Amino acid sequence: MGNENVVLKMRGICKYFPGVKALQNVDFTLRKGEIHALMGENGAGKSTLIKVLTGVYPKDDGQIFIDDKAVVIRSPQEAQNSGISTVYQEITLCPNLTVAENMYIGREKGIGVSWGKMNASAKKLLDSLEIPAVPTQQLGSCSIAVQQMVAIARAVDMECKVLILDEPTSSLDEQEVQKLFKLMRELREKGVGIIFVTHFLEQVYEVCDTITVLRDGQLVGEYPIAELPRVQLVSKMLGKELDDLSDIKRHDEEAASHGDKVAVLEVKQLKSTTGVAPFDFEIFEGEVNGFTGLLGSGRSECVRAIFGADKTSGGEVYIGGKKFKINKPLDAMKHGVGYLAEDRKRDGIIGDLSVRDNIILALQVMNGFFRPFSRAKAEAFADEYIKLLQIKTASTNTPIKALSGGNQQKVILARWLLTNPLYLILDEPTRGIDVGTKVEIQKLVLRLAEEGKSVTFISSEIDEMLRTCSRLIVMRDRKVVGELTGDELTQNHIMATIAGGDK
Amino acid sequence: MAKNLKNGKSIGSMLIGLFRQQIFIPIAALMILVIFNLIADPSFFKITMGQNNAGDPILSGYLVTILNNASELAILAIGMTLVTAASGGQDISVGATIAIAGSVILRILCGAAGPRPETMQAPIFVAFLVACVVTMLFGAFNGALVAYFKIQPMVATLIMFTAGRSIAAWINNNQLPVIKDVSFGYFGNYIPGIPVPTPVFIAILCMIIIALVLKFTNLGLYVQAVGINSHSSRLNGLNPELIKFVTYVIMGLCVAVAGLIKVSRISTINYSVIAKDIEMDAILAVALGGNALGGGKFSMTASILGAYVIQFLTTTLYKFEVPSDALPAYKAIVVIILVVMSAPIVREKMGKLWKKIAPKKAVKEA
């Protein structure tokens, strides 16, 4: 590969945290006009590498070259000055400012601002990148995808040579992803080197030219996309020959025939204040079913209504055939329902609390205010589930926010498993986590079902749903539009039902 | 040598660990004050047995003064810590509600006999209980504004901060009741025959109670969970509003106890001066304990220790005859130093600095 094209070279990068070698001797090379995927499991060191590159963490060893000149990056500001821009998974712009203000904030020369000029040049840039936003519009009123594009536009305008996209697609739907990819390709034409961090394999193969794989803080290798088939990539990320993802199979012999068994949970015409149309739903012992539909179709709102997370405004809930009123989450919990929420940061983790406290929280609340677990008991619970789910944490005392995303998710999963629920709702449990953990979670779901528990599984990835669920409830525009079982469970059929129209 | 190096390292990392510990700040501050006083005038630490006017034996000395005078602050720090952790804000009305608590106690004790009764018209116990109920109601008022109406704690408690002292004066028709019965003074001074001031015992009792509550209930876990992330707390079955509300009611209880001590000390009340600015010292105690004023994780021990550090500082300044007008300025300087020292960014640097020094030391020893 031609050296003259190289825009960024990282050599022998090392980074240590107390007790962890986060990066050991990692090399990374980015060329002009290249989209380069950085892949690895959670905790493989992707984020750490990005943070070293952007000056968030100081590196312990190694060198960084930009255009063959050695550079020292001590802060995000310095990274920006060297031509490295980053767009993070969470939008880091100000939603209450306008689009143009967001693009130019912190970059004004002098103290005066010419609003007219600013808006004009913002418009020019937005047009040239075909971003559907008006400069004077409040950023918060744009969709997440457009906000992300504005962030990219801001980066592009700062004449970046290296653009880092850290999981930009995880909160976008398919159309929005396509728009983003179009933008990425345009930037590639302009000679920008793009580092793309994502968990979505399809997206990597759709848009990237090169893949660098990290594992356990070490470089596995750099491969042109054409020379690395998917299965190979996955096995390189996991570090073992994969005994094939497809070995988890549904046991759906009994799928459709529940006969006159009593449903573990049944709701009739349940309605919540979030605007989903009243819906019916039932789940039987040992069944895994799922809600599917596009983002915003009302999947989460349905399960939140069942769990009592949102206020319900009508309908009936039967648990084991008996009618109950579910007014708040604790009511549902007491009847053996657990709910792993979609937004892990907002609704899942208690960031500053230890892994131990995060694991025992739900059970502790059910146990009652005056009956706290002894320290020894709490430790035992935490140890048990850390082992069971192979949670990577320095100790039970580590604050959960210090863990990687996948491990945080496992902790939340442990929290609900500890309550020994009859019925567990998992809302996007695999979002933003690596392939290995995804498969583990899918396997766990099926194992729970074998043990006679019922699970509702929600995911944006249809093949994941196909692998785990024996019945799918399809939603569109906040309404249940179909229920698919047995032979109907194919990718095409689901797509058709989601899209609407005739069967 | 290898062994020595290892030892040096482990001591070093232990110290780094201590730097990172929350309780390190108040301990370090206390140590600095102690060392300063040791150098300036070791007699600061002398405790003598003397007699008071009534001829009873009492212990006297600066240390006793500190322990005595810090009692109200330590009790308030308990409530303030919980309020801060759960609601991410502070109750600035505690000084004013102490005035109310004191006023209520005096009003009940005076009964119908006018402001200067020869004998108390009701048992102290009853007066105290009524004061508890009243301050807990005011706490509930604050708590309701914060938890259910989602008003910023400082704004919500500003109402009682403003109105409290007038209400206190109104309760006694703006008169200044005086209780002549000596037994009323026992709570703020000495019980005959016991040489240690009673407020010290009351403070210790409060600490024991809160320690037991934290050990045998989930108050600590719930308060922290709600303070860190009320959304996910709710999805785990907690009622964040109720928990925030309860912390303000507990604060009310602490206020009543502090109020009893305050009025008992002088057997009367001065509505505009009683417990003046004590809310700021209580907030300072929480901050000095290394607790985030934005809520979340807390250390009760560190807060209480913080309260004693503040009193230690005040008493030290008095001892060196800083005029009482100039006192706040001196206090402010010390507070700046303490707060900067306790800032995470500075602690990080200190930890790093130690890391650099520690191995060198070990090599030298070898």
Interface residues (C-beta under 8 A of the other chain):
Chain A: F307 A309 K328 P329 L330 M333 Y339 A341 R346 D347 G348 I349 I350 G351 D352 L353 D357 L361 A362 Q364 V365 M366 G368 F369 F370 R371 P372 R415
Chain B: K215 F216 T217 N218 L219 L221 Y222 Q224 A225 I228 N229 H231 S232 S233 R234 L235 N236 G237 L238 N239 G296 K297
